[in-house]
Amino acid sequence: MNRIPWPSRCASSRCCAGGRGPTRRSSRTQEWRFQLFYWDYAIGVFLLALLLAFTLGSSGSGGRSFLIDLMQADGKWLGSAFLGGVIFNLANILLVAAIDVAGMAVAFPVGIGLALVLGVVST
């Protein structure tokens, strides 16, 4: 196999902070662009959240289980939370792409500063 399998990339990105750089360097081919490694991180966080929700979130004798709590929420609010997650992950992919193009010293302050200003102005 000429590249690192998807599950191991996902696990290494989730378990190791900044795991994208070393994982990309250790792969035999450099076919994946750097910012696409964020997808592995996002999928790993999602799968870990599901695992914890269905194990630790549903354990114990007191209180409700995870699915019962989830069914109580209105669909409008679940959709709003999902849309917020999609926008957050898209923004992070664009930030990593900007860092790849312009460098950390330029892209990070501009991206985070713009997000901070827009967040303050919009609320």
Backbone hydrogen bonds in HBPLUS format (Angstrom, degrees):
<---DONOR---> <-ACCEPTOR-->    atom                        ^
c    i                          cat <-CA-CA->   ^        H-A-AA   ^      H-
h    n   atom  resd res      DA  || num        DHA   H-A  angle D-A-AA Bond
n    s   type  num  typ     dist DA aas  dist angle  dist       angle   num
A0009-ARG N   A0005-PRO O   3.15 MM   4  6.47 154.6  2.22 153.5 161.4     1
A0010-CYS N   A0006-TRP O   2.92 MM   4  6.09 162.2  1.95 159.6 164.8     2
A0011-ALA N   A0007-PRO O   2.95 MM   4  6.12 159.9  1.99 145.6 150.6     3
A0012-SER N   A0008-SER O   2.92 MM   4  5.98 161.3  1.95 143.4 149.0     4
A0013-SER N   A0009-ARG O   2.93 MM   4  6.01 155.9  1.99 147.0 153.4     5
A0014-ARG N   A0010-CYS O   3.08 MM   4  6.19 150.6  2.17 141.7 149.6     6
A0015-CYS N   A0011-ALA O   2.88 MM   4  5.95 163.3  1.91 152.6 157.1     7
A0016-CYS N   A0012-SER O   3.00 MM   4  5.63 149.6  2.09 137.3 144.3     8
A0019-GLY N   A0016-CYS O   3.08 MM   3  5.04 127.8  2.36 140.1 128.9     9
A0023-THR N   A0019-GLY O   3.17 MM   4  5.99 151.9  2.26 138.5 146.9    10
A0024-ARG N   A0020-ARG O   2.89 MM   4  5.94 155.8  1.95 148.0 154.5    11
A0025-ARG N   A0021-GLY O   2.97 MM   4  6.20 160.5  2.01 154.4 160.1    12
A0026-SER N   A0022-PRO O   2.96 MM   4  6.07 142.0  2.11 139.8 149.5    13
A0027-SER N   A0024-ARG O   3.33 MM   3  5.38 148.0  2.44  97.4 106.3    14
A0036-LEU N   A0033-ARG O   3.13 MM   3  5.56 142.2  2.28 109.3 119.8    15
A0037-PHE N   A0034-PHE O   3.17 MM   3  5.76 160.6  2.21 114.1 119.9    16
A0038-TYR N   A0035-GLN O   3.22 MM   3  5.78 160.3  2.26 110.6 116.3    17
A0039-TRP N   A0036-LEU O   3.17 MM   3  5.64 144.1  2.30 107.7 115.7    18
A0040-ASP N   A0037-PHE O   3.14 MM   3  5.33 122.7  2.49  99.2 112.1    19
A0041-TYR N   A0037-PHE O   3.33 MM   4  6.75 152.8  2.41 143.7 150.7    20
A0042-ALA N   A0038-TYR O   2.84 MM   4  6.14 165.0  1.87 158.6 162.1    21
A0043-ILE N   A0039-TRP O   2.90 MM   4  6.04 164.5  1.93 153.8 157.7    22
A0044-GLY N   A0040-ASP O   2.93 MM   4  6.00 153.3  2.01 140.2 148.3    23
A0045-VAL N   A0041-TYR O   2.90 MM   4  6.17 155.9  1.96 153.3 159.1    24
A0046-PHE N   A0042-ALA O   3.02 MM   4  6.20 160.1  2.06 145.4 150.9    25
A0047-LEU N   A0043-ILE O   2.89 MM   4  6.09 165.3  1.91 152.9 156.6    26
A0048-LEU N   A0044-GLY O   2.96 MM   4  6.06 156.4  2.02 144.0 150.8    27
A0049-ALA N   A0045-VAL O   2.90 MM   4  6.07 153.9  1.97 146.2 153.6    28
A0050-LEU N   A0046-PHE O   2.96 MM   4  6.26 155.9  2.02 149.1 155.5    29
A0051-LEU N   A0047-LEU O   2.93 MM   4  6.13 160.0  1.97 146.3 152.1    30
A0052-LEU N   A0048-LEU O   2.91 MM   4  6.11 164.3  1.94 150.6 154.6    31
A0053-ALA N   A0049-ALA O   2.85 MM   4  5.96 150.6  1.94 143.5 152.4    32
A0054-PHE N   A0050-LEU O   3.01 MM   4  6.16 161.7  2.04 152.6 155.9    33
A0055-THR N   A0051-LEU O   3.06 MM   4  6.12 125.1  2.37 138.6 152.2    34
A0056-LEU N   A0052-LEU O   2.95 MM   4  5.25 114.2  2.40 124.0 140.1    35
A0057-GLY N   A0052-LEU O   2.89 MM   5  6.22 150.2  1.98 154.7 159.8    36
A0069-ASP N   A0065-SER O   3.17 MM   4  6.43 159.6  2.22 149.9 155.5    37
A0070-LEU N   A0066-PHE O   2.90 MM   4  6.13 151.7  1.98 149.0 157.8    38
A0071-MET N   A0067-LEU O   2.91 MM   4  6.10 149.2  2.00 145.8 153.2    39
A0072-GLN N   A0069-ASP O   3.26 MM   3  5.31 142.2  2.42  96.3 106.8    40
A0073-ALA N   A0070-LEU O   3.31 MM   3  5.63 149.0  2.41 105.0 112.8    41
A0077-TRP N   A0074-ASP O   3.08 MM   3  5.52 125.3  2.39 107.7 119.9    42
A0078-LEU N   A0074-ASP O   3.15 MM   4  6.53 153.7  2.23 150.6 158.6    43
A0079-GLY N   A0075-GLY O   2.91 MM   4  6.04 158.5  1.95 146.6 152.4    44
A0080-SER N   A0076-LYS O   2.99 MM   4  6.16 148.0  2.09 137.6 146.7    45
A0081-ALA N   A0077-TRP O   2.98 MM   4  6.16 155.7  2.04 142.8 148.5    46
A0082-PHE N   A0078-LEU O   2.97 MM   4  6.19 155.3  2.03 145.2 152.2    47
A0083-LEU N   A0079-GLY O   2.89 MM   4  6.08 161.7  1.92 149.0 153.8    48
A0084-GLY N   A0080-SER O   2.96 MM   4  6.16 154.7  2.03 144.1 151.1    49
A0085-GLY N   A0081-ALA O   3.05 MM   4  6.31 151.5  2.14 143.7 150.8    50
A0086-VAL N   A0082-PHE O   2.98 MM   4  6.31 154.3  2.04 150.4 157.5    51
A0087-ILE N   A0083-LEU O   2.96 MM   4  6.20 165.4  1.99 153.5 156.8    52
A0088-PHE N   A0084-GLY O   2.93 MM   4  6.07 158.5  1.98 145.4 151.9    53
A0089-ASN N   A0085-GLY O   2.97 MM   4  6.12 163.7  2.00 148.5 152.4    54
A0090-LEU N   A0086-VAL O   2.94 MM   4  6.09 156.6  1.99 148.8 155.7    55
A0091-ALA N   A0087-ILE O   2.93 MM   4  6.08 157.4  1.98 147.1 153.3    56
A0092-ASN N   A0088-PHE O   3.02 MM   4  6.31 150.7  2.11 144.4 152.3    57
A0093-ILE N   A0089-ASN O   3.01 MM   4  6.25 154.6  2.08 146.2 152.6    58
A0094-LEU N   A0090-LEU O   2.99 MM   4  6.25 160.5  2.03 149.9 155.1    59
A0095-LEU N   A0091-ALA O   2.89 MM   4  6.10 148.4  1.99 143.3 152.5    60
A0096-VAL N   A0092-ASN O   2.96 MM   4  6.18 159.8  2.00 148.8 153.4    61
A0097-ALA N   A0093-ILE O   2.93 MM   4  6.17 152.8  2.01 145.9 153.9    62
A0098-ALA N   A0094-LEU O   2.89 MM   4  6.10 152.3  1.97 143.4 150.9    63
A0099-ILE N   A0095-LEU O   2.90 MM   4  6.17 151.3  1.98 146.0 154.1    64
A0100-ASP N   A0096-VAL O   2.96 MM   4  6.17 149.3  2.05 142.0 150.2    65
A0101-VAL N   A0097-ALA O   3.06 MM   4  6.33 145.2  2.18 142.7 151.6    66
A0102-ALA N   A0098-ALA O   2.75 MM   4  5.79 170.2  1.76 159.5 161.0    67
A0103-GLY N   A0099-ILE O   2.85 MM   4  4.55 137.9  2.02 117.4 127.8    68
A0107-ALA N   A0103-GLY O   3.02 MM   4  6.01 161.7  2.05 164.9 165.7    69
A0108-PHE N   A0104-MET O   3.30 MM   4  5.49 152.9  2.38 127.4 135.4    70
A0110-VAL N   A0106-VAL O   3.35 MM   4  6.37 161.0  2.38 148.2 153.8    71
A0111-GLY N   A0107-ALA O   2.82 MM   4  5.79 165.9  1.84 151.4 156.3    72
A0112-ILE N   A0108-PHE O   2.89 MM   4  5.86 171.3  1.90 156.4 159.3    73
A0113-GLY N   A0109-PRO O   2.84 MM   4  5.52 148.9  1.94 132.0 142.3    74
A0114-LEU N   A0110-VAL O   2.92 MM   4  5.90 157.5  1.97 142.6 148.8    75
A0115-ALA N   A0111-GLY O   3.05 MM   4  6.20 157.1  2.10 141.8 148.3    76
A0116-LEU N   A0112-ILE O   2.86 MM   4  6.04 154.0  1.92 147.9 155.1    77
A0117-VAL N   A0113-GLY O   2.96 MM   4  6.15 165.6  1.98 151.0 154.3    78
A0118-LEU N   A0114-LEU O   2.92 MM   4  6.03 169.3  1.93 151.9 155.4    79
A0119-GLY N   A0115-ALA O   2.90 MM   4  5.88 149.5  2.00 139.2 148.0    80
A0120-VAL N   A0116-LEU O   3.01 MM   4  6.20 153.9  2.08 146.8 153.1    81
A0121-VAL N   A0117-VAL O   2.94 MM   4  6.11 165.4  1.96 153.7 158.1    82
A0122-SER N   A0118-LEU O   2.95 MM   4  5.89 157.6  2.00 142.7 148.8    83
